[in-house]
Amino acid sequence: MKKLFAGFLCLSLAQAVSAQTLDKMQWFNEPAKWEIKDKSLSMFVTPQSDYWRISHYGFTVDDAPFMYTTYGGEFEAKVKITGEYKARFDQMGLMLRIDQENYIKAGIEFVDGKYNLSTVVTHHTSDWSVITLDKTPPFVWIKAVRRLDAVEVFYSFDDKTYVMMRNAHLKDNTPVMVGLMAACPDGNGFNAKFEQFSVKHLPDQRRLEWLSKHKD
């Protein structure tokens, strides 16, 4: 009976964790059309919207849709993304954001008719790195792992084998907005779908190291 109750309690806790991911998240730049259904977020991405600061282009924009929740400490976030990309720079994926001058966005960006695994890291000014894909996958998984003062970004085509696409600095001991971002800098909008979004807390690495050195 105790085992049955414990199993039920674990199941209830797991359901509670998954239930909070979308329904209790907030919008930054809410798009005109969006829907949450079957634990997935679908949106029509706002035309002429993006996140970028200063470098190379000389302008700053901060107006694309971003649905987020806030986490302190260390965590792992991942999501499955599918987009009907049409115009140059159509993009979608994960974003980790401290404020308008400090954020990381990573996912797929559509450039010159090809899918690119794209990461933009912004600390006052933005940079951009891409990995061009030879084939057009039906969907992509993006995962971000925040540890101490760094974020490791990975991609996968099957949610099993993950390959690192970027390691970037992000200030530690600071709350982070983490969630689902899409942008359409040049075009008239496109349909984007985010599935199986999850955020998993990771024990603080410095604390674990301290505990290991101060055992009874």
C-alpha positions, 0 to 999 in steps of 0.5 A, a space after each residue: 500500500 505504501 509503495 502504491 501511494 508513493 508511486 501515485 505521489 511521484 506520478 502526481 508530482 511529475 504531472 504537476 511539473 509538466 502542467 506548469 510549463 506552458 499554462 503558467 508562463 508569461 508573454 513578452 511581446 505577445 503575438 496576435 495569434 497563438 494557441 496552447 493545445 495538447 501541451 504544445 504552443 502554436 503561434 503565428 510569428 509577428 512580422 518584422 520582429 526580432 532580437 538584436 543589439 547594435 553590432 554589424 547592423 547598427 540597430 537594436 530591436 527587442 520586439 519578437 514573441 517570447 513566452 517564458 518562465 523564470 528560473 534561478 540557479 542551474 537548469 536544463 531546458 529543451 523543446 521540439 521545434 517545427 516551423 513553416 519558414 518562408 522568409 530570410 531570417 525566419 527563426 524559432 527556438 529557446 531563449 534565456 534572457 536576463 534583460 535586454 542587454 543579456 540573452 541567448 537565443 538558439 534554434 533554427 534560422 532560415 537563410 538563403 533557402 536553408 536551415 541553419 542551427 543558429 545561436 545569438 549571444 548578446 552581452 550589450 552587443 550581439 554576435 551570431 554563429 550558424 551551422 548550415 544543414 545539408 538536409 531539411 529536417 521535419 523538426 529539431 530538438 534544442 537543449 540548453 544547459 545552464 551551469 555556473 556562468 555558462 550555457 551549453 546549447 545542443 541540437 538533436 534530430 531524435 531527442 537521443 543523440 545531442 550535439 553541442 552547437 555553442 558554449 556561451 557565458 551567462 551571468 550566474 546567481 541571477 534569475 533567468 527568463 527561459 522559454 520559447 522565442 520566434 522572430 520574423 525580421 524580414 517577412 510577413 510572419 510564419 507558423 511556428 510550433 513548440 512541443 514537449 517543452 520542459 525545464 529541469 532543475 539541476 543541483 547547484 554545482 558549487 554547493 555539491 562540490 562544497 558538500 563533497 569536501 565537507 562530509 562528516 
